[in-house]
Amino acid sequence: MQQRKPKACAGEEIPVSQGAIPCDGWPEATAEEGARPVHWPLPRKKRLALDNKRWNTVVNVVLVAFVMAVPPVVVIYAGGGIAPAVWIAAAKAQLSGGSGNNHRSFPYSTSPPDKLLGGLLPDGLDERSCRSRYESTMYRRNPGRRPSPHLIAKLRKHEELQRRCGPNTDAYSLAIQQLRAGKSAAAGGSPAECKYVVSISYRGLGNRILAAASAFLYALLTGRVLLVDPSNEMGELFCEPFPGTTWLLPLDGFPLPSYTNFSIDTAESYGNMLRNKVLSAGADYARPATPAAELPAFAYLHLDHDYAHEDKMFFCDHDQRLLANVQWLVMRTDLYTVPGLFLVEAFREELDALFPERDAAFHHLARYLFHPTNHVWGLVTRYYRAYLARADLRVGIQVRNFNPTHAQSPHVLHQITSCVWREKLLPEVVLATEEPHDAAAAPGDKSTAVLMTSLRPWYYERIKGMYWEHGTATGEDVSVHQPSHEGQQQFGKRSHDGRAWAEMYLLSLCDVLVTSGWSTFGYVAQGIGGVAPWVLQKQPENLTAAPDPPCFRDVSMEPCFHSPHVYDCKMKRGLDTGKVLPHVRHCQDVSWGLKLVDPKLYKV
């Protein structure tokens, strides 16, 4: 077959800068002109190479046109639920020059600048099995607080304990046998070689994270192995934190099959055993403390929001001395109990050494313990690269409505916009017909990406519409994104929890945070990110206007302990526990709650 000659004649100049596709491939521009004559015919080998380049370019152009023309689509996950298709934006990024590796905001280097977080994380773990553990610093502008040398040493010692006494060891098998026999490990006259605390995975994901962090700190303080109940897909959401062992409780052969159903009425709860005089901590001098040999094989610690007065004796020194001799403790809580541990006198010296910056306790605990599994990390990184990486400023807004009637409230919408505009977190929109700043805006001006998380899309759609339909007073570009809108909280559903965990982590990567008061979802994000947020005031039940002021700047990134004890263990009377220590104060969003603060920043 005779080959057709292209229309472009020999010697025709086609400037490369115009992006044209010449008839016989991309020309090589000279330094002087940016173009050179194209001569026909070229050698066959060179023509084939140029044909391949031309074909790839045509495919790219068609793909770009398709991506730009097709309306937004959704991906239906196998596990149920709907989330936006991040591959569209990712495809645009690929065609416009790659994944953003050369952009100033991601990644900062080809390898994480401090992948061990100042020594917080152990080295040597398989990076492929948990990419988030050592990659997260590439995505984070805020390097976070540095852990104390004492905390680092304590963690390395605890990791050795977990390996020596954890599942699949002789010590663990012996402890299981003693638990099955229903006798105290000290009945034989010697203390137990290994002791354990089992954290029940209960309620929503934010509560489960706060509960596991609280149980881990208690295990760290008391020399216990932490075992996390694997219910609610805990192993599917989080990587193993301890090298060479598992933190998940093996259910096969565990002799307390109904432990997940323990409640305030369970006879083996510590509070009930005190109330029924099965145990005595010795605080009442008329009754001496129960001898170690007479202690039960396990005790259930009911530290839930509905716990009773006797359950709260957990935070007293006498009771901690008694519990130290119980080999197995099973803990249920939906609270962040860490501020309560700071009030236990026996723990104060050690806690002061572990956390010289008291307002960073959860920050260090969360960054050590909670690493998204590879599936969840994929959700995080794909969304980040597609929507957030190139922004000069990333603002996270977490909206949680505890009252269903506020799910689509103009008053709440006004509260959100009033907060971000009054505090200069986002530029105000220009509502007038003339928008002179849009014309003045030039490529390269400051851009802001807003990440919104909420169970419903109503607030996202309206805020996104504002910044689409109107220019900003500063001329900067604002894009608004919401990864998912599940409609309602779905306890224990894998796909729902996976997206929730991804969104918490995405929020933690933002430079500025606006969170909803009382929300454990926001607590986790601010703690991991190391950011003290602006907090939206909780709306009253009969909301008739936006709260004024709409939000406040929190003095601490620490979560709030919503239901603290209010008891003086020594004097045996009521006590305002928010006034005992300068770094344990009342929360601003939950006035009776407790949180850890930096005393220099806290304002009464």
C-alpha positions as CSV (number, residue, x, y, z in Angstrom):
1,M,0.0,0.0,0.0
2,Q,1.3,3.4,-1.0
3,Q,1.8,5.7,2.0
4,R,0.0,9.0,1.9
5,K,2.0,12.1,2.2
6,P,0.9,14.4,5.0
7,K,-0.5,17.9,4.2
8,A,2.3,19.6,5.9
9,C,5.0,20.4,3.3
10,A,8.7,20.1,3.7
11,G,10.1,23.0,5.5
12,E,6.8,24.0,7.2
13,E,7.4,25.4,10.7
14,I,5.0,24.4,13.5
15,P,5.8,26.2,16.9
16,V,5.9,23.6,19.7
17,S,4.7,26.3,22.1
18,Q,1.3,26.2,20.4
19,G,0.8,22.6,21.3
20,A,0.0,21.6,17.7
21,I,0.6,18.1,16.4
22,P,2.6,18.3,13.2
23,C,1.9,15.8,10.4
24,D,5.0,13.8,11.1
25,G,5.4,14.0,14.9
26,W,6.7,16.5,17.5
27,P,9.4,18.6,16.1
28,E,12.4,19.5,18.1
29,A,12.5,23.3,18.6
30,T,15.7,25.3,18.2
31,A,16.9,27.5,21.0
32,E,16.4,30.6,18.8
33,E,13.1,29.9,17.2
34,G,11.2,27.3,19.2
35,A,10.6,25.4,15.9
36,R,12.5,23.8,13.0
37,P,11.7,22.8,9.5
38,V,10.1,19.4,9.1
39,H,11.5,17.4,6.2
40,W,9.7,14.5,4.5
41,P,10.2,11.6,4.4
42,L,11.8,10.5,7.7
43,P,13.5,7.2,8.1
44,R,11.0,4.3,8.9
45,K,12.3,3.7,12.4
46,K,12.0,7.4,13.4
47,R,8.5,7.6,11.8
48,L,7.3,4.6,13.9
49,A,8.6,6.3,17.1
50,L,6.9,9.6,16.2
51,D,3.6,7.7,15.3
52,N,3.7,6.2,18.8
53,K,4.1,9.6,20.4
54,R,1.3,11.0,18.2
55,W,-1.1,8.2,19.2
56,N,-0.3,8.6,22.9
57,T,-1.0,12.3,22.6
58,V,-4.3,11.8,20.9
59,V,-5.4,9.3,23.6
60,N,-4.5,11.8,26.3
61,V,-6.4,14.6,24.6
62,V,-9.5,12.4,24.2
63,L,-9.2,11.3,27.8
64,V,-8.9,14.9,29.0
65,A,-12.0,15.9,26.9
66,F,-13.9,12.9,28.4
67,V,-13.0,13.8,31.9
68,M,-13.9,17.4,31.5
69,A,-17.2,16.7,29.7
70,V,-18.6,13.9,31.7
71,P,-20.5,15.0,34.8
72,P,-19.3,13.9,38.3
73,V,-19.9,10.2,38.8
74,V,-20.0,8.0,41.9
75,V,-18.4,4.7,42.7
76,I,-20.6,2.1,44.4
77,Y,-18.4,0.2,46.9
78,A,-18.8,-3.5,47.3
79,G,-19.5,-3.0,51.0
80,G,-22.3,-0.6,50.3
81,G,-22.5,3.2,50.4
82,I,-21.6,5.9,48.0
83,A,-18.4,8.0,47.7
84,P,-17.2,10.3,44.9
85,A,-14.9,8.9,42.2
86,V,-11.5,10.4,43.0
87,W,-10.1,8.8,39.9
88,I,-11.5,11.7,37.8
89,A,-9.4,14.3,39.5
90,A,-6.5,11.9,39.8
91,A,-6.6,11.3,36.0
92,K,-6.5,15.1,35.4
93,A,-3.5,15.3,37.6
94,Q,-1.8,12.5,35.7
95,L,-2.4,14.2,32.4
96,S,-1.3,17.6,33.6
97,G,2.1,16.4,34.7
98,G,2.0,13.5,37.1
99,S,0.9,13.0,40.7
100,G,2.1,16.3,42.0
101,N,5.5,15.2,43.1
102,N,7.1,18.4,42.0
103,H,4.5,20.6,43.8
104,R,5.6,22.4,46.8
105,S,2.9,20.9,49.0
106,F,3.3,17.2,48.2
107,P,5.4,15.3,48.8
108,Y,8.0,17.3,50.6
109,S,10.7,14.8,49.7
110,T,11.0,11.4,48.1
111,S,11.3,9.8,51.5
112,P,9.6,11.0,54.7
113,P,11.7,13.6,56.5
114,D,11.1,12.1,59.9
115,K,9.3,8.8,59.4
116,L,9.8,7.7,63.0
117,L,8.2,10.9,64.4
118,G,11.1,11.8,66.6
119,G,11.6,8.2,67.8
120,L,8.0,7.7,68.7
121,L,7.6,4.8,66.2
122,P,9.7,1.7,66.3
123,D,12.0,1.1,63.3
124,G,12.3,-2.0,61.2
125,L,8.6,-2.9,60.7
126,D,7.6,-4.0,57.2
127,E,6.7,-0.8,55.4
128,R,4.7,-2.6,52.6
129,S,2.3,-4.2,55.1
130,C,1.4,-0.8,56.6
131,R,2.4,2.1,54.3
132,S,0.7,4.8,56.4
133,R,3.1,4.2,59.3
134,Y,6.1,5.7,57.6
135,E,4.5,7.6,54.8
136,S,2.2,9.9,56.7
137,T,4.8,12.6,57.3
138,M,5.0,13.2,53.5
139,Y,1.4,14.4,53.6
140,R,1.6,16.5,56.7
141,R,2.7,20.1,56.9
142,N,2.5,20.2,60.6
143,P,5.4,18.0,61.9
144,G,3.6,17.6,65.3
145,R,5.1,17.7,68.8
146,R,8.2,15.7,69.7
147,P,7.8,12.9,72.2
148,S,9.8,13.0,75.4
149,P,12.9,10.7,75.8
150,H,11.1,9.0,78.7
151,L,8.0,8.2,76.5
152,I,10.3,6.8,73.8
153,A,12.1,4.5,76.3
154,K,8.8,3.5,77.9
155,L,7.3,2.5,74.5
156,R,10.3,0.4,73.6
157,K,10.1,-1.4,77.0
158,H,6.4,-1.9,76.5
159,E,6.9,-3.4,73.0
160,E,9.2,-6.0,74.6
161,L,6.4,-6.8,77.1
162,Q,3.9,-7.2,74.4
163,R,6.2,-9.6,72.5
164,R,7.1,-11.6,75.7
165,C,3.5,-11.9,77.0
166,G,1.3,-11.5,74.0
167,P,-0.7,-14.1,72.1
168,N,1.1,-17.2,70.9
169,T,3.6,-17.2,73.8
170,D,3.9,-19.6,76.7
171,A,3.2,-16.8,79.2
172,Y,-0.1,-16.0,77.4
173,S,-1.1,-19.7,77.4
174,L,-0.5,-19.9,81.1
175,A,-2.5,-16.7,81.8
176,I,-5.4,-18.2,79.7
177,Q,-5.3,-21.4,81.8
178,Q,-5.5,-19.4,85.0
179,L,-8.4,-17.3,83.7
180,R,-10.2,-20.5,82.6
181,A,-9.7,-22.0,86.1
182,G,-11.3,-18.9,87.6
183,K,-8.5,-18.4,90.2
184,S,-6.2,-15.5,91.1
185,A,-2.8,-15.9,89.6
186,A,-1.4,-15.0,93.0
187,A,-3.2,-17.9,94.7
188,G,0.0,-20.0,94.2
189,G,1.9,-17.5,96.4
190,S,3.7,-15.6,93.6
191,P,2.6,-12.6,91.5
192,A,1.5,-13.2,87.9
193,E,4.3,-13.1,85.3
194,C,2.1,-11.2,82.9
195,K,-1.0,-9.0,83.3
196,Y,-3.5,-7.9,80.8
197,V,-6.1,-5.3,80.0
198,V,-8.7,-6.0,77.3
199,S,-10.3,-3.0,75.6
200,I,-13.8,-3.7,74.3
201,S,-14.5,-2.2,70.9
202,Y,-17.7,-0.4,71.5
203,R,-19.9,2.3,69.9
204,G,-18.8,4.6,67.0
205,L,-15.3,4.7,65.6
206,G,-14.3,7.9,67.4
207,N,-15.3,6.5,70.7
208,R,-13.4,3.3,70.0
209,I,-10.2,5.1,69.2
210,L,-10.5,7.2,72.4
211,A,-11.2,4.1,74.4
212,A,-8.3,2.1,73.0
213,A,-5.9,5.1,73.6
214,S,-7.1,5.4,77.2
215,A,-6.7,1.6,77.8
216,F,-3.2,1.7,76.2
217,L,-2.1,4.5,78.5
218,Y,-3.4,2.6,81.5
219,A,-1.5,-0.5,80.3
220,L,1.6,1.6,79.9
221,L,1.3,2.9,83.5
222,T,0.6,-0.5,85.1
223,G,2.8,-2.8,83.1
224,R,0.0,-4.6,81.4
225,V,-0.3,-6.1,77.9
226,L,-3.0,-4.3,75.8
227,L,-5.3,-6.6,73.9
228,V,-8.0,-5.0,71.7
229,D,-11.3,-6.7,71.1
230,P,-11.4,-7.4,67.4
231,S,-15.1,-6.7,67.1
232,N,-16.2,-4.0,64.6
233,E,-13.4,-4.7,62.1
234,M,-10.7,-3.3,64.3
235,G,-8.1,-5.4,62.5
236,E,-9.4,-4.1,59.1
237,L,-9.0,-0.5,60.1
238,F,-5.8,-0.3,62.0
239,C,-2.3,-1.7,61.5
240,E,-0.7,-3.7,64.2
241,P,1.2,-1.1,66.4
242,F,3.6,-3.5,68.2
243,P,6.5,-5.2,66.4
244,G,6.5,-8.9,66.3
245,T,3.2,-9.6,67.9
246,T,-0.5,-8.7,67.7
247,W,-2.6,-6.4,69.8
248,L,-5.9,-8.2,68.8
249,L,-7.4,-10.5,71.4
250,P,-7.6,-14.1,69.9
251,L,-11.2,-15.1,70.3
252,D,-10.4,-18.8,69.8
253,G,-10.0,-20.3,73.2
254,F,-10.7,-17.1,75.2
255,P,-12.7,-18.3,78.2
256,L,-15.0,-15.2,78.5
257,P,-17.1,-15.7,75.4
258,S,-19.7,-13.1,76.5
259,Y,-17.3,-10.3,77.5
260,T,-18.6,-8.0,74.8
261,N,-22.0,-8.0,76.5
262,F,-20.7,-6.9,79.9
263,S,-22.6,-4.0,81.3
264,I,-23.2,-2.0,84.5
265,D,-25.2,-4.9,85.8
266,T,-22.4,-7.5,85.4
267,A,-21.7,-9.2,88.7
268,E,-17.9,-9.2,88.1
269,S,-17.7,-5.5,87.5
270,Y,-15.4,-3.8,90.0
271,G,-18.1,-1.4,91.1
272,N,-20.5,-4.2,91.8
273,M,-17.9,-6.3,93.7
274,L,-17.2,-3.2,95.9
275,R,-20.9,-2.6,96.4
276,N,-21.6,-6.2,97.3
277,K,-18.5,-6.4,99.5
278,V,-16.9,-9.1,97.5
279,L,-13.8,-6.9,97.3
280,S,-12.4,-4.2,99.6
281,A,-9.7,-1.7,98.6
282,G,-8.9,-0.9,102.2
283,A,-10.0,2.7,102.0
284,D,-12.5,1.9,104.7
285,Y,-10.2,1.1,107.6
286,A,-12.9,-1.0,109.2
287,R,-12.3,-3.5,106.3
288,P,-8.7,-4.3,105.2
289,A,-7.9,-4.7,101.6
290,T,-8.7,-8.0,100.0
291,P,-5.5,-10.2,100.0
292,A,-4.0,-10.9,96.5
293,A,-4.6,-14.7,96.9
294,E,-8.4,-14.1,97.3
295,L,-8.8,-11.9,94.3
296,P,-10.9,-13.0,91.3
297,A,-9.3,-14.2,88.1
298,F,-10.6,-11.1,86.3
299,A,-12.4,-7.9,87.0
300,Y,-14.6,-6.0,84.6
301,L,-14.1,-2.2,84.6
302,H,-17.3,-0.4,83.6
303,L,-16.1,3.1,82.7
304,D,-18.9,3.9,80.4
305,H,-20.9,7.2,80.4
306,D,-23.5,5.6,82.7
307,Y,-21.0,4.3,85.3
308,A,-22.0,4.4,89.0
309,H,-20.2,5.9,92.0
310,E,-18.5,2.6,92.9
311,D,-17.3,2.2,89.3
312,K,-15.6,5.6,89.6
313,M,-13.5,4.3,92.4
314,F,-11.2,3.1,89.6
315,F,-9.7,6.6,89.8
316,C,-8.6,6.3,93.5
317,D,-5.2,5.2,94.7
318,H,-6.4,2.5,97.1
319,D,-8.4,0.9,94.4
320,Q,-5.5,1.0,91.9
321,R,-3.3,-0.8,94.4
322,L,-6.0,-3.5,94.7
323,L,-6.5,-3.8,90.9
324,A,-2.7,-4.1,90.4
325,N,-3.0,-7.7,91.7
326,V,-5.8,-8.8,89.3
327,Q,-4.2,-10.5,86.3
328,W,-7.0,-9.9,83.8
329,L,-9.0,-6.6,83.5
330,V,-11.7,-6.1,80.9
331,M,-12.5,-2.5,80.2
332,R,-15.5,-1.0,78.5
333,T,-15.7,2.7,77.9
334,D,-17.0,5.2,75.4
335,L,-15.0,8.0,77.0
336,Y,-11.5,9.5,76.8
337,T,-10.5,8.7,80.4
338,V,-6.9,10.0,80.2
339,P,-7.6,13.2,82.2
340,G,-8.9,11.0,85.0
341,L,-5.6,9.1,85.1
342,F,-3.7,12.3,85.6
343,L,-5.7,12.8,88.8
344,V,-4.6,9.5,90.3
345,E,-1.8,10.5,92.6
346,A,0.1,7.2,92.1
347,F,0.4,7.9,88.4
348,R,1.2,11.6,88.4
349,E,5.0,11.5,88.6
350,E,5.2,9.0,85.7
351,L,2.7,10.9,83.6
352,D,4.7,14.1,84.1
353,A,7.8,12.4,82.8
354,L,6.0,10.8,79.9
355,F,4.1,14.0,78.8
356,P,6.0,17.2,79.8
357,E,3.6,18.9,77.4
358,R,0.4,17.6,79.0
359,D,-1.8,18.9,76.2
360,A,-0.1,16.5,73.7
361,A,-0.9,13.2,75.5
362,F,-3.5,12.0,72.9
363,H,-1.4,13.4,70.1
364,H,1.5,11.0,71.0
365,L,-0.8,8.1,71.9
366,A,-2.8,8.3,68.6
367,R,0.2,8.8,66.3
368,Y,1.8,5.7,67.9
369,L,-1.2,3.4,68.0
370,F,-3.5,4.3,65.1
371,H,-2.2,3.7,61.5
372,P,-4.7,3.2,58.7
373,T,-4.4,-0.2,57.0
374,N,-3.4,-0.1,53.3
375,H,-7.0,-0.1,52.0
376,V,-7.9,2.9,54.2
377,W,-4.6,4.6,53.4
378,G,-5.4,4.3,49.7
379,L,-8.6,6.2,50.3
380,V,-6.7,8.9,52.2
381,T,-3.9,9.4,49.7
382,R,-6.0,9.2,46.5
383,Y,-8.4,11.8,47.8
384,Y,-5.6,14.0,49.2
385,R,-3.7,14.0,45.9
386,A,-6.7,14.6,43.8
387,Y,-8.3,17.4,45.8
388,L,-6.1,18.8,48.5
389,A,-2.4,18.6,47.6
390,R,-2.1,21.6,45.4
391,A,-3.9,24.1,47.7
392,D,-1.9,26.7,49.5
393,L,-4.2,26.4,52.5
394,R,-6.3,23.4,53.6
395,V,-9.3,24.1,55.9
396,G,-11.1,21.2,57.4
397,I,-14.7,21.7,58.6
398,Q,-16.4,18.9,60.5
399,V,-20.2,19.2,61.0
400,R,-22.0,17.0,63.4
401,N,-25.6,17.5,64.2
402,F,-26.8,15.7,67.3
403,N,-30.4,16.8,66.7
404,P,-31.9,15.5,63.5
405,T,-33.9,18.7,63.1
406,H,-30.6,20.5,62.6
407,A,-29.5,18.4,59.6
408,Q,-30.7,21.1,57.1
409,S,-30.8,24.2,59.2
410,P,-30.2,27.7,57.8
411,H,-29.2,28.8,61.3
412,V,-26.5,26.1,61.4
413,L,-25.3,27.1,57.9
414,H,-25.1,30.7,59.1
415,Q,-23.2,29.6,62.2
416,I,-20.6,27.8,60.0
417,T,-20.1,30.7,57.6
418,S,-20.1,33.3,60.4
419,C,-17.3,31.3,62.2
420,V,-15.0,30.9,59.2
421,W,-15.5,34.5,58.0
422,R,-15.4,36.2,61.4
423,E,-12.2,34.3,62.3
424,K,-10.7,35.0,58.8
425,L,-10.3,31.3,58.1
426,L,-11.9,31.6,54.7
427,P,-12.4,34.7,52.5
428,E,-15.9,36.1,52.4
429,V,-17.9,35.9,49.2
430,V,-18.9,39.0,47.3
431,L,-22.7,38.9,47.0
432,A,-23.0,42.1,44.9
433,T,-23.4,41.8,41.1
434,E,-20.0,43.4,40.5
435,E,-17.1,41.3,41.5
436,P,-14.0,43.2,40.7
437,H,-11.6,41.0,42.5
438,D,-12.3,38.0,40.2
439,A,-10.9,40.0,37.3
440,A,-7.8,40.9,39.3
441,A,-7.1,37.4,40.3
442,A,-4.2,35.9,38.5
443,P,-2.9,32.3,38.2
444,G,-0.7,31.6,41.1
445,D,-2.7,33.6,43.6
446,K,-3.5,31.9,46.9
447,S,-5.9,29.0,46.7
448,T,-7.7,27.3,49.5
449,A,-9.2,23.8,49.6
450,V,-12.0,23.2,52.1
451,L,-12.6,19.6,53.2
452,M,-16.0,19.1,54.7
453,T,-17.1,16.0,56.6
454,S,-20.7,15.4,57.6
455,L,-23.3,12.6,57.5
456,R,-25.3,14.7,55.0
457,P,-24.4,16.8,52.0
458,W,-26.7,19.8,52.6
459,Y,-24.2,22.2,54.2
460,Y,-21.5,21.1,51.8
461,E,-23.7,21.8,48.8
462,R,-24.6,25.3,49.9
463,I,-21.1,26.4,50.9
464,K,-19.7,25.0,47.6
465,G,-22.5,26.9,45.8
466,M,-21.6,30.1,47.5
467,Y,-18.0,29.9,46.3
468,W,-19.0,28.8,42.8
469,E,-21.6,31.4,42.2
470,H,-19.8,34.3,43.8
471,G,-16.2,35.6,43.8
472,T,-14.3,36.1,47.0
473,A,-13.4,39.5,48.6
474,T,-9.7,38.7,48.3
475,G,-9.7,37.3,44.8
476,E,-8.4,33.9,45.9
477,D,-9.9,30.6,44.7
478,V,-11.8,28.4,47.1
479,S,-12.7,24.8,46.3
480,V,-15.0,22.8,48.6
481,H,-15.0,19.0,48.8
482,Q,-16.9,16.3,50.8
483,P,-15.7,12.7,50.4
484,S,-18.9,11.0,51.5
485,H,-22.4,11.5,53.0
486,E,-23.6,8.3,54.7
487,G,-26.9,9.8,55.9
488,Q,-26.7,8.3,59.4
489,Q,-24.1,6.7,61.6
490,Q,-23.8,3.0,61.0
491,F,-22.2,1.2,63.9
492,G,-19.9,-1.7,63.1
493,K,-20.3,-1.5,59.3
494,R,-16.9,-2.0,57.6
495,S,-17.4,0.2,54.6
496,H,-18.9,3.0,56.7
497,D,-16.1,2.8,59.3
498,G,-13.4,2.6,56.6
499,R,-14.6,5.9,55.1
500,A,-15.1,7.5,58.5
501,W,-11.5,6.6,59.4
502,A,-10.2,8.0,56.1
503,E,-12.1,11.2,56.6
504,M,-10.8,11.6,60.2
505,Y,-7.3,11.2,58.9
506,L,-7.9,13.6,56.0
507,L,-9.1,16.2,58.5
508,S,-5.9,15.7,60.5
509,L,-3.9,16.7,57.4
510,C,-5.5,20.1,57.2
511,D,-3.8,23.3,58.2
512,V,-6.8,24.7,60.0
513,L,-9.7,22.8,61.7
514,V,-13.3,23.8,62.5
515,T,-15.0,21.0,64.5
516,S,-18.3,20.4,66.2
517,G,-18.4,20.6,70.0
518,W,-18.9,17.3,71.8
519,S,-17.9,15.2,68.7
520,T,-15.4,12.4,69.2
521,F,-14.9,12.4,65.4
522,G,-13.4,15.9,65.6
523,Y,-11.4,15.1,68.8
524,V,-9.6,12.3,66.9
525,A,-8.8,14.5,63.9
526,Q,-7.5,17.4,65.9
527,G,-5.4,15.1,68.2
528,I,-3.7,13.3,65.4
529,G,-3.1,16.5,63.4
530,G,-1.8,18.4,66.5
531,V,-4.1,21.3,65.8
532,A,-6.1,23.2,68.4
533,P,-9.4,23.8,66.5
534,W,-12.1,26.4,66.3
535,V,-15.1,24.7,67.8
536,L,-18.7,25.3,66.7
537,Q,-20.9,25.9,69.7
538,K,-23.4,23.2,70.2
539,Q,-26.8,24.3,69.0
540,P,-29.7,24.3,71.5
541,E,-32.7,22.0,70.9
542,N,-35.0,24.9,69.9
543,L,-32.6,26.6,67.5
544,T,-34.1,29.9,66.4
545,A,-30.9,31.7,65.5
546,A,-27.2,31.0,65.0
547,P,-25.3,30.9,68.3
548,D,-23.3,34.1,69.0
549,P,-20.4,33.8,69.0
550,P,-20.6,31.0,66.5
551,C,-17.4,29.4,67.5
552,F,-14.4,29.7,69.8
553,R,-10.7,28.8,69.5
554,D,-9.9,25.8,71.8
555,V,-6.9,26.1,74.0
556,S,-5.9,22.5,73.6
557,M,-6.0,19.8,70.9
558,E,-6.8,17.2,73.6
559,P,-10.2,15.4,73.6
560,C,-12.6,16.1,76.4
561,F,-13.4,13.5,79.1
562,H,-17.2,13.9,79.0
563,S,-18.2,12.1,82.2
564,P,-15.5,12.5,84.8
565,H,-15.6,11.5,88.4
566,V,-16.3,14.2,90.9
567,Y,-15.0,12.7,94.1
568,D,-12.2,13.3,96.6
569,C,-10.8,9.8,97.3
570,K,-9.0,10.9,100.5
571,M,-11.7,13.0,102.0
572,K,-14.5,10.8,100.7
573,R,-16.6,13.7,99.5
574,G,-17.6,15.5,96.4
575,L,-14.9,17.5,94.6
576,D,-14.6,19.7,91.5
577,T,-11.9,17.7,89.8
578,G,-11.5,20.5,87.3
579,K,-9.7,22.6,89.9
580,V,-7.3,20.1,91.4
581,L,-4.4,20.4,88.9
582,P,-3.4,23.4,86.7
583,H,-3.3,21.2,83.6
584,V,-6.6,19.3,84.1
585,R,-9.4,21.9,83.6
586,H,-13.0,21.9,82.4
587,C,-13.7,21.7,78.7
588,Q,-15.0,24.6,76.8
589,D,-17.5,22.6,74.8
590,V,-18.7,20.4,77.7
591,S,-18.6,22.6,80.7
592,W,-18.5,19.7,83.3
593,G,-16.0,17.6,81.3
594,L,-12.2,17.5,81.8
595,K,-9.4,18.0,79.4
596,L,-5.6,18.4,79.5
597,V,-4.3,21.8,78.8
598,D,-1.2,23.9,78.8
599,P,-1.6,26.0,82.0
600,K,0.1,29.0,80.3
601,L,-2.5,29.1,77.6
602,Y,-5.6,28.2,79.6
603,K,-7.9,31.1,80.4
604,V,-10.5,30.6,83.1
